Amino acid sequence: MWFSFWRSRDRFSLDELRYLTDQLQKVETVNEANKDFVVEALRSIAELITYGDQHNSSFFEFFMEKQVMGEFVRMLQISKSMIISLQILQTMSIMIQNLRTEHAIYYMFSNEYINFLITYKFDFRNEELLSYYMSFLRAISGKLNKSTISLLVKTQNENIVSFPLYVEAIQYAFHEESMIRTAVRALTLNIYHVGDGPVNRFVSKTPYDGYFSDLISFFHKQCIDLNGLVSENPQKTEPDRTTAILAAVDEIEDNLYYFSDVISAGIPDVGRLITDNIMQLLILPLLLPSLRLDAVNESPIAPVTSLYLLCCILRIVKMKDLANAIAAALFCPLEAFLPFVEAKVKVHVTNGNCHESHHQLENNNTTVDEQVGVTAELSKFSQVYPEDLTKQVSSTMSLHGLRDVLLSYVVSGNSQQVLGSLNMLATLLQTKELDEAMLDALGILPQRKQHKKLLLQALVGEGLGEEQLFSSESCSTKDGASNEVGGYLQKLKEDYGVVCSSSELGTSSRTHRFQVLDALVSLFCRPGILAEILWDGGWLLRQLLPYSEVEFNSQHLRLLRDSYTDCCNALVRETRGIWPDLLVTVLSDEWKKCKRAIEASSPRKEPKCILLPLQKSSSDDVRNDSSVSYGEKMCERVKVFVLLHQLQIFCLGRALPEQPPIYPPAETPGASRARTAGIAGSLPKPGTELLLVDTVPCRIAFERGKERHFSFLAVSVGTSGWILLLEEIPQKQQYGVVRVTAPLAGSRPRIDEKHSKWLHLRIRPSTLPFVDSGRPAGLGTPRKAKPKALVDGRWTLAFRDEESCKYALSMLLEEINLQSNEVERRLRPMLNLDEPPPTETSSDPPSVSSSSTVTSTSSS
């Protein structure tokens, strides 16, 4: 029978469709002999129906008349072959996806065949079959609207009692295969966005409302798994660890975007369910308590992971009630979350994915007194100025709330905790769903928004706003913010049982603002924090104070000035270090980058940078004496110096220039060795002819047993300097050809202790790899490929006699000193804020001596 299937016929014709249908109707059982025919017939019918829907309506009329869908169901019932099941699901998916006419879709959905296939007990032990099944369900959901969705449900008394498409799909919402989970999410979103009232009530009522709590429970488990990767033993290779973290982060953020998409469907009950479950299953029992449990082994999640997750929730799940509930909870002390931490968090996830978390909060005084907290004493900071800010903020009083914990991390946490807290504060500041009163109470309402708010209050006749706008105690709403935040605290108590006293809100928002400034100033004065993290703090400071130092007090200014002076002295030391020739270039580049970073409208990095391992440079190894290691340290010091210098300009009320205030290059003296030899200014390339004046004959072997004779010369031109080895030209007396060049800086010349005619030099690379490529890998940015390691060379030059060796040494030291003096001269405006910035018409000052310092820049 099925051999006649292969006879010649017009493939896309009604006769072909009629023939295939007739042959299917003759099949009484599907076996090995005819299963190939059945598969091909099903596939061909799908093609013909799709073609007919767009070109010839008689095709679909025949399809309806002969009840071909009934034949599909019959094939499924009389077959035990998985291949038939696969083909039927694929055939239905193709037809549903490609049918365009409303009439055809209505017919497909208006009988029970679709629901029969949805609820059919397929053997899903075969993963491929499950994938085809989910594609079939997803294809159906793609054709849903307010008219077609009613064809797939059963109602009773105007209430839906059965919706197989939704019920069957959510059973696989937490399948181990991510493609299955993605299909379920797409399907559910298609259903939610139809906007059908009875369907909305169906999905948000028991027992199907449990799907939303299961979603958060599943997300809860993913958060703990992510923390496991973040806290993993660092012995694992960094690229593998970073790749694993980024994959987990993508999954985490995909889930949050799904929550956001569900909420955007506008189903009020569903939005409330997701908000409540996020608070009750995630925020209150896990994320907020974990901010202070870094020393407790039983904590299932580290503070850094918690900060990342809170940032992501605020950035992605844009719910006003959720955002303000999280912000209000930051005013609560840790004790307020004890009932949630002590209770068992039961998590049930469909499909066997379930877990249970139970942890006990330990004694609340663990490390509390050791942390540098922002205490009640800080409310007096504007009147009392102790000798040292750190001593003031490290009083033995316990922290008032989680907001103070965030500030304590800024003041005394490690680099990742500082980065996490800064990201959290930046995220709160940029969360549009947060009330301005909440930002004001947190102490992070931007100054321009404060002025706008107070001006509006003054214009509408509120005396308080006018009084504060024109008073020295401005930028502080004493009652309004406290009342609004108190309302959210009351809502926390009523909705979630979080009991939190509002006594802390009696403190003015101006005091809270000063606490944030205290923490940021303390951060800028901390050693050992990566410069790019300090730049993030600079961005936050500019958001809070975009105009000038109006809210800095004398203590802030003194501490910033002292730190700036220390950095100036460190920069002066760098002019006599290993890389003075790159110092001006690096400083100019970092100036522009820092200015862009702190003046940007948003932070430079996404919250996931909190989790990634911080870049370890070769300078982290104290035993590493390589010049590249010193170069990395130099770049780090320059970044810190640039930030503090720009903050000093900001404090003086000046605008940040586009370029750093440095002097232009000076003219090379006519009597210099470079001018005498005939060097124009740039590095002499090998093969360049120079005059052999003031050179010293020497010998060196670059290969074992192959000693060569050269003329040695050290020269400096501005901030550049080179060691040259020249070969005499027999045809031109007093002239030589450059054969070998090396950087002058960092050469560390010394005469051998046993052989007084030998001169030892260290030859560093001509440039730093990350300066060549533009910049090093950014904070939290994985390097795509490990750069080629650069190593230092060692030269030993042999001279004719001891006097020649000593003369070569003095030549090197003299040229190194000239080079360093020129670098220091050019940087002088950067080292002295009281000196007017250089202009194109200003004359160059005399060169500074090698013993100059910048202690004069420190204020008394």
Buried (B, 14 or more C-beta within 10 A) or exposed (E): EBEEBEEEEEEBBBEBBEBBBEBBBEBEEBEEEBBEBBBBBBBBBBBBBBBBBEEBEEBBBBBBEBBBBEBBBBBBEBBEBBBBBBBBBBBBBBBBBBBEEEBBBEBBBEBEBBBBBBEBEBEBEEEEBBBBBBBBBBBBBEBBBEEBBBBBBEEEEEEBEBBBBBBBBBEBBBBEEEEBBBBBBBBBBBBBBBBBEBBBBBBBEEEBBBBBBBBBBBBBBBBBEBBBBBEBEEEEEBBEBBEBBBEBBEBBBBBBBBBBBBBEBEBEBBBBBBBBBBBBBBBBBBBBBBBBBBEBEEBBBBBBBBBBBBBBBBBBBBBEBBBBBBBBBBBBBBEBBBBBBEEEBEBEBBBEBBBEBEBEBBEEEBEBEEBBBBBBBBBEBBEEBEEEBBEBBBBEEBBBBBBBBBBBBBBBBBBBBBBBBBBBBBBBBBBEBBBBBBBBBBBBBBBEBBBEBBEEBBEEEBEBBBBBBEEEEBBBBBEBBBEBBBBBBEBBBEBBEBEBEBEBBEBBBBBBBBBBBBBBBBBBBBEEBBBBBBBBBBBBBBBBBEEEBEBBBEBBBBBBBEBBBBBBBBBBEBBBBBBBBBBBEBBBBBBEBBBEBBBEEEBBBBBBBBBBBBBEBBBEEEEEEBBBBBBBBBBBBBBBBBBBBBBBBBBEEEEBEEEBBBBEBBEBEEEBBBBBBEBEEEBBEEEBBBBBEBBBBBBBEEEEEEEBEBBBBBBBBBBBBBBBBBBBEEEEEEBBBBBBBBBBBBBBBEBEEEEBBBBBBBBBBBBBBBBEEEEBBEBBEBEEEEEEEBEBEEBBBBBEEEEBBBBBBEBBEEBBBBBBBBBBBBBBBBBBBEEEBBEEEEEBEEBBEBEBEBEEBBEE
